[in-house]
């Protein structure tokens, strides 16, 4: 299986943590990053509702729906 390279920018803290973990586990930073990227959950099959359902009710505000009475946005 062929592999292609990419470049990513990480904060100093994140890179330091990855290097420490690589040293502790005897693996390379690239192997750790590759493992984490490949382990990402596949959300492609989930609906927007499923992805955001934990946010329901997390915002405060009035119960009335938002309206815009400016002429520019009125429906004809």
C-alpha positions in Angstrom: 0.0 0.0 0.0 1.6 3.3 -1.1 1.5 6.3 1.1 1.5 10.0 0.4 2.8 12.7 2.7 1.0 15.8 4.1 2.1 18.7 6.2 0.3 19.8 9.3 0.9 22.6 11.7 0.7 21.8 15.4 1.0 23.9 18.5 4.3 23.6 20.5 2.3 21.9 23.3 0.7 19.4 21.1 3.9 18.5 19.3 5.7 18.2 22.7 3.0 15.8 23.9 3.2 13.7 20.8 7.0 13.5 21.0 6.8 12.4 24.7 4.2 9.8 23.9 6.3 8.6 20.9 9.3 8.3 23.1 7.4 6.4 25.8 5.8 3.9 23.4 8.8 3.5 21.1 6.8 4.7 18.1 7.3 7.6 15.7 5.3 10.8 15.8 4.1 10.1 12.3 2.8 6.6 13.4 0.9 8.2 16.2 -0.7 10.8 14.0 -1.5 8.3 11.3 -3.2 6.0 13.9 -5.3 8.8 15.2 -6.3 10.1 11.8 -7.3 6.6 10.6 -9.3 6.0 13.8 -11.6 9.0 13.3 -15.2 8.0 13.4 -17.0 8.0 10.1 -19.7 10.7 10.4 -20.6 10.7 6.7 -23.5 8.4 7.2 -25.0 10.3 10.2 -27.6 13.0 9.7 -27.0 16.6 10.8 -29.6 16.0 13.5 -27.6 13.0 14.9 -24.4 15.0 14.9 -25.8 18.0 16.7 -28.5 16.4 18.9 -26.4 16.9 22.0 -26.6 20.7 21.4 -30.5 20.8 21.6 -31.6 23.0 24.4 -28.1 24.3 25.1 -28.9 27.9 24.0 -31.0 30.4 25.8 -33.4 32.8 24.2 -37.0 33.6 23.6 -39.5 31.0 22.4 -40.7 33.1 19.4 -39.0 32.3 16.1 -36.7 34.9 14.7 -38.3 37.4 12.3 -36.9 40.1 10.1 -39.4 42.9 9.3 -37.1 44.9 7.1 -38.4 45.5 3.6 -35.3 44.1 2.0 -36.1 40.6 3.4 -39.8 40.5 3.1 -41.3 37.7 1.1 -43.4 38.7 -1.9 
